[in-house]
Amino acid sequence: MAVPIIFQSLEGQTRKVAEFAADLVRKSGQAPQLIDMSDPMVEVPLEGAERVILAAPVHERRHPQEFELFLTAQGKDLARCKTLFLSVSMNAAFPEGRNEAQDYVTEMQMRTGFTPDASALVAGAIKRREYDYFAQQVIQHVVMRGKEYDSTADEHEFTDWDALETTLRDFLG
């Protein structure tokens, strides 16, 4: 059985999450189908799918507009499947940010009219080498203000892979 994994990634962490999901789908005896929504011409075959995994990052308080447009346009088809939405954000990494991270999902549902069967807040990553000076300052003085992490590291991953594996295994049954 094919399991579409529909994702959009801006800095690469959501792609990594989607690939992790694909590995678990494969290990469960099903066929993962990675679909990258950053390609505007990509075909999204939902026919015959019983389960669909959706994944998107949060930047500036929202998921990518193209991803949300897809959910709006395909919401009825997605509603025929069991769906899991993985919302990847830095706020999900910290207890004090989890309510806001959940707000991103709620706001997306209100904008798109689509509500997945299940959703999970997945902590993202900081990839300093990909940021310009201004973005590095925003990360250091706004996003990560007061939080403990190595601000000199080129990359810092906050994703809890064990928790994500549990979520995916529960979803895949």
N, C-alpha and C positions, 0 to 999 in steps of 0.2 A: 504494500500500500504506500503510495506516495504521500509525503508530508511536506507541503510547501512551507518554506521558511522565508517570509517576505520581510526584507529589512532595508533600511537606509542608514548609511554611516557617513559621518562627516570627517572624523579624525582617525577612524580605524577601530575604535574599541567596540562599537556595535557590530562591525563585521566579525571581529574576534568572537563576540558573544554568539552571533549567528552560526559561525563555523563550529563552535563548541556544541551548540544545539544540534547541528547536522551530525556530528560525531555520535551524540547520544541517540539520535533517531536511528542511525545506522546500526548501532549496538543493540537497539531494541528489535532489530529485524525488519525495520521499515526502510523505505527509500527516501532520504532527504532530497529536497529540491530547492536549492538556494536561489532566491530571486532578489537581485539588487535593484531597488527602486531608484537608484541614482541614474540609471539608464532610462531616459524618457520613452524609449521604444520597446522596452522589455515587455514580453508577454507574460501574463500572470494566469496560468491555467489552474482554475479552482474546481473544474468539473471532476466529479468523482472523489474529491478530497473529503475525508472525514474530519481531519484535524489540520489546523493551520497555526503556525507560530509566526507572530508579528514582532518586529523589534525596531526601535527607533531611538535616537539620542534626543536629549533636551539641550537646546542652546537658547539662551535669552528667553527663558521661561516657556518654551514651546517646542514641540516636535516639528520636524521639517514640513513645510507647507505642502510639498509634493506628496509626502507620505499621507498627510491628513486628507488631501484631495482624493487620493486613492481610496482611503477608508470611506469617504463620503460617497464616491462613485460606486464602489463595490460592496457597500455595507450589506445589501440584501443577500448577495451571494455568500459573503462571509458569515452571515447569520445562519446559513444552512449547515455550517461546519462548527465543530467545537474549536474555539479559538483561545489562544494564550497570547497576551501582549506583554512584551518585555520593554519597559521604559528605562532607558539608560541615562543616568544623571549623576552629577557630583553630589547633589543634596541627598541622594539615596545612600551615600556612604556614611552619613553621620546621623545619630539618633535625633538631634535637634533639627535636622533638615528633612526628615522623612514625611512629615505632614505636608510640607511644601512640595516635595516630590510627588506625593499622591495628588495634590492639587493640579499638577501638570497633566496627569492622566484624566482627572475629572474634567478639566477645561477642554482637553482634546475630545472627550466624549461629547461634551456640549456642542463643540464646533462641528463635529462630523456626524453626529446622530448615531454613531456606532459604539456599542458597548460590548467588549469581549467577554467571553465566559469566565475568563480568569486573567488577572494581570499580576505582574511582579515588578517591584522596584529594584533595579540592578545598579549597583554603584559603578561609576565610570572610571576614567583614568585621566591623568594630567600628562600631556606630551609636550613639554616645554620647547623642544627643538623645532616644533611645528608652529610655534607662536612668535609673532613679532613682539617688539618691546612693549607696546601698549597692551597687548593681550596678556603678556607675562605679568604686567603690573596689576591688571584686573584680577587675574587668577590669585596672585599673592596677597593683594590688599582688600579684595572684595570676596571672592569665592571661598578662599581658604583662610581668611582672617580669623585668628584665634584657634585655628585647628592645627594639631601637631602632624607634621609631615616633613620630609626632607626637601626643602625648597631649592636645593642645588642639584637635585637629581634630574636628569633629562626626562625621565619617565617614571611615573608613580601610578601603579595600578591599584585600585580600591575594590575591584570586583571580587565578591565572595563566590568563588567557583563551586565550593561544596554546596552552598545554599542554592545556587542556580541549578546545579545538578539535581538536587532534591525536587525543586519546582518542576523541572522538565520531566523527570521520571514520574512524578505524580500526574502530570498532564498526559503523558504518553500511555499511562496505565500499565 
